[in-house]
């Protein structure tokens, strides 16, 4: 209906104004203002989702979705990163590689890299005095190639947006193959979390999501080799996509697994001159800082400790997590091929909840799955995590427990309600089957 398109246009304009308003936030004092902006944007986004999932397929609706997706990103592209400074490490790693040095060999403050320091990038690198880079090999290749064009924040953000466009193209193509309206790509393209984290902060997760999207597209087109390589590349950007492997090991298509493993091995071999442990970068430092060792990182563990007084060790929790994810993997392997995207969402969501990330950008990959399997619980997770920016104001164990409770407990309740009352959506959006490839 024309009315739906008019409303979408108005919602898009409102979001665009809010993006421009949001970039005025600065410093710790501005984070409350930003969170209010993001909350209002999330409400507008959900209204747009409600409209587009109920509207008839229309090229006009699709063009509105794509057009505003571009405008949102361009509106904040040229502003300095506010929510994160990770992008400066990306540029630094690219510069170090261009000098012929393995990026895993030295910390930025090492005397061997003195000649590479400048007044623009180096002073803004986080953990430069004690931490090696943490980013895996494919991410490093992207950093190198990008910085050979320009060692600027804007150009690095442009690279992330190019990968986002690849992801959106893959989403549209996959929706077409599944016989579903391409306008559903709005569920990803208009999500405030993705816009802020990629156009605003330039986070590397955009690359991983692009590889995930194209990997599923390749699998749908019956290219097991392509799916294995692409999912391996996604894992070589951020490690979490490896949990998706069980979702595509279906009906004898086991070729994906060895191709995936071979891709990981080849990727790390390219940087192995520093040794098998050093190539992991600052992973040990990161796990210590994030409370993995003490168990403070894990909300489920903290909840168990508070509710039942159990003093479970973090190692016991990690073992339990492996058991849970393994059980989910076996369950997924036993299910029908047609639901592989739904099963991938289950695996991705479970991994995210069990890990309980400290940073909002770790939730971005869940948004991809919403285009194919809309779930209230996952919508909530991908929006509620914006409260994690409140950690700027304090992130003690007690404060983190309250923040995580706001994120995960309502999501759990919504998941239970959805599973017990599948008919609550019978008069609304109906999720079509995803067709066996």
C-alpha positions as CSV (number, residue, x, y, z in Angstrom):
1,X,0.0,0.0,0.0
2,X,1.1,3.6,-0.7
3,X,0.4,4.5,2.9
4,X,3.0,2.0,4.1
5,X,5.6,3.5,1.8
6,X,4.8,7.0,3.0
7,X,5.1,5.9,6.6
8,X,8.4,4.2,5.9
9,X,9.7,7.4,4.3
10,X,8.7,9.4,7.4
11,X,10.3,6.9,9.7
12,X,13.5,6.9,7.6
13,X,13.6,10.7,7.7
14,X,13.2,10.6,11.5
15,X,16.0,8.1,11.9
16,X,18.2,10.2,9.7
17,X,17.7,13.3,11.8
18,X,18.5,11.2,14.9
19,X,21.7,10.0,13.5
20,X,22.8,13.5,12.9
21,X,21.8,14.4,16.4
22,X,23.6,11.4,17.8
23,X,27.0,12.4,16.5
24,X,27.0,15.5,18.7
25,X,27.5,13.3,21.8
26,X,31.0,13.4,23.2
27,X,32.9,12.2,26.2
28,X,31.6,10.2,29.1
29,X,29.1,13.0,29.8
30,X,27.5,12.5,26.4
31,X,26.9,8.7,26.7
32,X,23.5,9.1,28.4
33,X,22.3,11.4,25.5
34,X,23.5,8.9,23.0
35,X,21.7,6.0,24.7
36,X,18.5,8.0,24.6
37,X,18.9,8.7,20.9
38,X,19.6,5.0,20.3
39,X,16.6,4.0,22.3
40,X,14.3,6.2,20.3
41,X,15.9,5.0,17.1
42,X,15.2,1.4,18.2
43,X,11.6,2.1,18.7
44,X,11.3,3.7,15.2
45,X,13.2,0.7,13.7
46,X,10.8,-1.8,15.3
47,X,7.9,0.1,13.8
48,X,9.5,0.0,10.4
49,X,10.1,-3.7,10.8
50,X,6.4,-4.2,11.7
51,X,5.4,-2.4,8.5
52,X,7.8,-4.0,6.1
53,X,7.2,-7.6,7.3
54,X,3.4,-7.1,6.7
55,X,3.6,-5.1,3.5
56,X,3.2,-6.8,0.1
57,X,6.5,-7.3,-1.8
58,X,7.3,-4.0,-3.6
59,X,10.3,-2.7,-5.5
60,X,9.4,0.8,-4.1
61,X,9.6,-0.5,-0.6
62,X,12.9,-2.2,-1.4
63,X,14.3,1.0,-2.8
64,X,13.2,2.9,0.3
65,X,14.9,0.4,2.5
66,X,18.2,0.5,0.5
67,X,18.2,4.2,0.0
68,X,17.8,5.1,3.7
69,X,20.3,2.4,4.6
70,X,22.9,4.3,2.6
71,X,21.8,7.7,3.9
72,X,22.0,6.5,7.5
73,X,25.6,5.3,7.0
74,X,26.8,8.3,5.0
75,X,25.3,10.7,7.6
76,X,27.8,9.5,10.3
77,X,30.6,8.2,8.1
78,X,32.8,11.3,8.3
79,X,32.5,11.9,12.0
80,X,35.2,10.7,14.4
81,X,34.6,7.4,16.2
82,X,32.8,8.0,19.5
83,X,31.8,4.7,20.8
84,X,35.1,2.8,20.3
85,X,38.7,3.4,19.4
86,X,39.4,-0.1,18.0
87,X,39.7,1.3,14.4
88,X,43.0,2.9,15.3
89,X,44.5,-0.5,15.9
90,X,43.2,-1.7,12.5
91,X,45.1,1.2,10.8
92,X,48.2,0.5,12.9
93,X,48.2,-3.2,12.0
94,X,47.9,-2.3,8.3
95,X,50.8,0.1,8.6
96,X,53.0,-2.4,10.4
97,X,52.4,-5.1,7.8
98,X,53.2,-2.6,5.0
99,X,56.6,-2.1,6.7
100,X,57.2,-5.9,6.2
101,X,56.6,-6.7,9.9
102,X,54.4,-9.4,11.3
103,X,51.6,-7.6,13.2
104,X,51.7,-10.2,15.9
105,X,55.4,-9.7,16.7
106,X,55.5,-6.4,18.6
107,X,53.2,-4.3,20.7
108,X,52.7,-0.8,19.3
109,X,54.9,0.7,22.0
110,X,57.9,-1.6,21.2
111,X,61.1,0.4,20.3
112,X,61.3,-1.6,17.0
113,X,58.3,0.3,15.7
114,X,59.3,3.8,16.7
115,X,59.7,4.8,13.1
116,X,56.0,4.0,12.4
117,X,54.5,6.2,15.1
118,X,52.7,9.4,14.3
119,X,50.6,12.0,16.0
120,X,47.3,11.0,14.5
121,X,46.9,7.2,14.8
122,X,49.4,5.9,17.4
123,X,48.3,8.0,20.4
124,X,44.7,6.7,20.1
125,X,45.6,2.9,20.0
126,X,44.1,1.2,23.0
127,X,46.4,-1.1,25.0
128,X,49.3,0.0,23.0
129,X,51.7,-0.3,25.9
130,X,51.2,-4.0,26.7
131,X,48.9,-5.8,24.2
132,X,49.7,-7.3,20.9
133,X,47.0,-7.2,18.2
134,X,44.1,-9.6,18.7
135,X,42.7,-9.6,15.2
136,X,42.9,-12.9,13.2
137,X,44.6,-13.3,9.7
138,X,41.8,-12.4,7.3
139,X,41.1,-9.2,9.2
140,X,44.8,-8.4,9.0
141,X,44.8,-8.8,5.2
142,X,41.9,-6.4,5.0
143,X,43.7,-3.9,7.2
144,X,46.8,-4.1,5.0
145,X,44.9,-3.7,1.7
146,X,42.8,-0.8,3.1
147,X,45.8,1.2,4.5
148,X,47.6,0.8,1.1
149,X,44.9,3.1,-0.2
150,X,44.7,5.4,2.8
151,X,45.7,5.3,6.4
152,X,42.7,7.2,7.5
153,X,39.8,6.5,9.8
154,X,37.2,7.4,7.1
155,X,38.7,5.1,4.6
156,X,38.8,2.2,7.1
157,X,35.1,2.9,7.8
158,X,34.4,2.9,4.0
159,X,36.0,-0.5,3.8
160,X,33.6,-1.8,6.5
161,X,30.7,-0.3,4.7
162,X,31.7,-2.0,1.5
163,X,31.6,-5.3,3.3
164,X,28.2,-4.3,4.7
165,X,27.0,-3.7,1.2
166,X,28.2,-7.2,0.2
167,X,26.3,-8.6,3.2
168,X,23.1,-6.7,2.2
169,X,23.5,-8.0,-1.4
170,X,23.9,-11.5,-0.1
171,X,20.9,-11.1,2.2
172,X,18.8,-10.0,-0.8
173,X,20.0,-12.8,-3.0
174,X,19.4,-15.4,-0.3
175,X,15.9,-14.0,0.3
176,X,15.2,-14.3,-3.4
177,X,16.4,-17.9,-3.5
178,X,14.2,-18.8,-0.6
179,X,11.2,-17.2,-2.2
180,X,10.9,-14.4,0.3
181,X,10.5,-10.6,-0.2
182,X,13.8,-8.9,-0.6
183,X,12.5,-5.9,1.3
184,X,13.1,-7.9,4.5
185,X,16.8,-6.8,4.2
186,X,15.5,-3.7,6.0
187,X,15.7,-5.8,9.2
188,X,19.4,-5.7,8.9
189,X,20.0,-2.5,6.9
190,X,18.0,-0.2,9.2
191,X,19.1,-1.7,12.6
192,X,20.6,1.1,14.7
193,X,23.2,-1.2,16.2
194,X,24.7,-2.1,12.9
195,X,24.7,1.5,11.6
196,X,26.4,2.9,14.7
197,X,28.9,0.1,15.0
198,X,30.0,0.0,11.4
199,X,29.5,3.5,9.9
200,X,30.1,5.1,13.3
201,X,32.9,3.0,14.8
202,X,34.1,1.0,11.8
203,X,34.1,-2.3,13.6
204,X,35.7,-5.3,11.9
205,X,32.5,-7.4,12.6
206,X,31.1,-6.1,9.4
207,X,33.7,-8.2,7.5
208,X,32.7,-11.3,9.4
209,X,29.0,-10.8,8.7
210,X,29.7,-10.3,5.0
211,X,31.6,-13.6,4.9
212,X,28.8,-15.4,6.9
213,X,26.1,-14.0,4.5
214,X,28.0,-15.0,1.4
215,X,28.8,-18.4,2.9
216,X,25.1,-19.2,3.5
217,X,24.4,-18.0,-0.1
218,X,27.1,-20.3,-1.4
219,X,25.7,-23.2,0.6
220,X,22.2,-22.5,-0.7
221,X,23.6,-22.7,-4.2
222,X,25.1,-26.1,-3.3
223,X,28.7,-24.9,-3.3
224,X,30.1,-26.8,-0.3
225,X,33.7,-25.7,-1.1
226,X,32.6,-22.1,-1.3
227,X,30.7,-22.3,1.9
228,X,33.6,-23.9,3.8
229,X,36.1,-21.3,2.6
230,X,33.8,-18.4,3.2
231,X,32.8,-19.5,6.7
232,X,36.5,-20.2,7.4
233,X,37.3,-16.6,6.3
234,X,34.5,-15.3,8.6
235,X,36.2,-17.2,11.5
236,X,39.5,-15.7,10.5
237,X,38.0,-12.2,11.1
238,X,36.2,-12.9,14.4
239,X,36.4,-16.4,16.0
240,X,32.7,-16.8,16.8
241,X,31.4,-17.9,13.4
242,X,32.9,-21.4,13.8
243,X,29.8,-22.3,16.0
244,X,27.7,-22.2,12.8
245,X,29.3,-25.2,11.1
246,X,26.7,-27.7,12.4
247,X,23.9,-25.8,10.7
248,X,25.3,-26.5,7.2
249,X,26.6,-30.1,7.8
250,X,23.4,-31.6,6.4
251,X,22.4,-34.6,4.3
252,X,25.9,-35.9,3.6
253,X,27.3,-32.5,2.7
254,X,30.3,-33.1,5.0
255,X,32.8,-31.5,2.6
256,X,32.2,-28.2,4.3
257,X,34.0,-29.3,7.5
258,X,37.5,-30.2,6.0
259,X,37.4,-27.2,3.7
260,X,36.6,-25.0,6.7
261,X,39.5,-26.4,8.8
262,X,41.9,-26.2,5.9
263,X,41.0,-22.5,5.4
264,X,41.7,-21.8,9.1
265,X,45.1,-23.6,8.9
266,X,46.2,-21.8,5.7
267,X,45.1,-18.4,7.2
268,X,47.3,-18.8,10.3
269,X,50.2,-20.3,8.4
270,X,50.7,-17.0,6.7
271,X,51.5,-15.4,10.0
272,X,53.1,-18.3,11.8
273,X,56.7,-16.8,11.7
274,X,56.1,-15.5,15.3
275,X,55.3,-18.9,16.6
276,X,52.1,-21.0,17.2
277,X,51.2,-19.2,20.5
278,X,52.2,-15.6,19.5
279,X,49.9,-15.8,16.5
280,X,47.0,-15.7,18.8
281,X,48.0,-12.1,19.7
282,X,46.6,-10.6,22.9
283,X,43.9,-13.3,23.4
284,X,45.4,-14.2,26.8
285,X,45.5,-10.6,27.9
286,X,42.0,-10.0,26.6
287,X,40.5,-13.0,28.5
288,X,42.1,-11.8,31.7
289,X,40.9,-8.2,31.3
290,X,37.3,-9.3,30.4
291,X,37.0,-11.5,33.5
292,X,37.1,-14.9,31.7
293,X,39.6,-16.2,34.3
294,X,37.5,-15.1,37.3
295,X,34.2,-15.9,35.7
296,X,32.9,-12.3,35.9
297,X,32.6,-12.3,32.1
298,X,29.8,-14.9,32.1
299,X,26.3,-13.7,33.2
300,X,24.9,-17.2,33.5
301,X,27.6,-18.1,35.9
302,X,27.1,-14.9,37.9
303,X,23.4,-15.5,38.0
304,X,24.0,-19.1,39.4
305,X,26.3,-17.7,42.0
306,X,23.8,-15.1,43.2
307,X,20.7,-17.3,43.1
308,X,22.1,-20.5,44.4
309,X,25.2,-19.4,46.2
310,X,27.2,-21.8,44.0
311,X,30.9,-20.9,43.9
312,X,31.5,-22.6,40.5
313,X,34.9,-22.1,39.0
314,X,35.0,-20.4,35.6
315,X,36.7,-23.5,34.2
316,X,33.7,-25.6,35.2
317,X,31.4,-23.1,33.5
318,X,33.5,-23.1,30.3
319,X,33.4,-26.9,30.3
320,X,29.6,-26.8,30.8
321,X,29.4,-24.3,27.9
322,X,31.2,-26.7,25.6
323,X,28.8,-29.4,26.6
324,X,25.8,-27.2,26.0
325,X,27.0,-26.1,22.6
326,X,27.9,-29.6,21.7
327,X,24.4,-30.8,22.6
328,X,23.0,-28.0,20.5
329,X,25.2,-29.0,17.6
330,X,24.0,-32.6,17.8
331,X,20.4,-31.4,17.9
332,X,20.9,-29.2,14.9
333,X,22.6,-32.1,13.0
334,X,19.5,-34.2,13.6
335,X,17.1,-31.7,12.3
336,X,15.7,-31.0,8.8
337,X,17.8,-29.2,6.2
338,X,15.0,-26.7,5.5
339,X,15.5,-25.0,8.8
340,X,19.3,-24.4,8.6
341,X,19.1,-20.6,9.0
342,X,16.9,-21.0,12.0
343,X,19.3,-23.5,13.5
344,X,22.2,-21.2,12.8
345,X,20.4,-18.5,14.7
346,X,19.9,-20.8,17.7
347,X,23.6,-21.6,17.7
348,X,24.7,-18.0,17.3
349,X,22.3,-16.8,20.0
350,X,23.3,-19.5,22.4
351,X,27.0,-18.7,22.0
352,X,26.4,-15.0,22.5
353,X,24.3,-15.5,25.6
354,X,26.7,-18.0,27.2
355,X,29.7,-15.7,26.5
356,X,27.8,-12.5,27.5
357,X,29.9,-10.0,25.6
358,X,31.0,-6.8,27.3
359,X,30.6,-4.8,24.1
360,X,27.6,-4.1,21.9
361,X,29.2,-4.9,18.6
362,X,29.5,-8.6,19.5
363,X,25.7,-8.7,19.0
364,X,25.7,-7.4,15.4
365,X,26.0,-10.8,13.8
366,X,22.6,-11.8,15.3
367,X,20.9,-9.1,13.2
368,X,21.8,-11.0,10.0
369,X,19.6,-13.9,11.1
370,X,16.6,-11.7,11.8
371,X,16.1,-11.2,8.1
372,X,15.3,-14.9,7.8
373,X,14.1,-15.9,11.2
374,X,12.4,-13.0,13.1
375,X,12.3,-13.7,16.8
376,X,11.1,-11.3,19.5
377,X,13.8,-12.6,21.9
378,X,16.6,-11.9,19.3
379,X,15.1,-8.5,18.4
380,X,15.3,-7.7,22.1
381,X,18.9,-8.9,22.5
382,X,20.1,-6.9,19.5
383,X,18.5,-3.7,20.9
384,X,18.8,-4.1,24.7
385,X,22.6,-4.6,24.4
386,X,22.9,-0.9,23.7
387,X,22.7,-0.5,27.5
388,X,26.2,-1.9,27.6
389,X,27.3,1.7,26.8
390,X,26.3,2.4,30.4
391,X,29.6,0.7,31.3
392,X,31.3,4.0,30.5
393,X,29.7,5.2,33.7
394,X,30.8,2.1,35.7
395,X,31.4,-1.6,35.1
396,X,32.0,-3.1,38.5
397,X,30.8,-6.7,38.9
398,X,27.6,-5.5,40.6
399,X,26.9,-3.0,37.9
400,X,27.6,-5.5,35.2
401,X,25.2,-7.9,36.8
402,X,22.4,-5.4,36.7
403,X,23.1,-4.4,33.1
404,X,23.3,-8.0,32.0
405,X,20.1,-8.8,33.8
406,X,18.3,-6.1,31.8
407,X,19.7,-7.7,28.6
408,X,19.3,-11.4,29.2
409,X,16.4,-12.1,31.5
410,X,13.7,-10.4,29.4
411,X,15.1,-12.1,26.3
412,X,14.8,-15.4,28.1
413,X,11.2,-14.7,29.0
414,X,10.4,-13.7,25.4
415,X,12.1,-16.9,24.1
416,X,10.0,-19.0,26.5
417,X,6.8,-17.2,25.5
418,X,7.6,-17.7,21.8
419,X,8.3,-21.4,22.2
420,X,5.1,-22.0,24.3
421,X,2.8,-19.8,22.3
422,X,3.7,-20.2,18.6
423,X,0.3,-18.9,17.6
424,X,0.9,-15.4,19.0
425,X,2.1,-14.4,15.5
426,X,-0.7,-16.2,13.6
427,X,-2.3,-12.9,12.6
428,X,0.9,-11.2,11.8
429,X,4.1,-12.1,10.0
430,X,4.3,-15.7,9.0
431,X,7.8,-17.2,8.6
432,X,8.0,-19.2,5.3
433,X,10.0,-22.3,5.0
434,X,13.6,-21.8,3.8
435,X,13.5,-24.5,1.1
436,X,16.0,-27.2,0.8
437,X,18.9,-26.2,-1.5
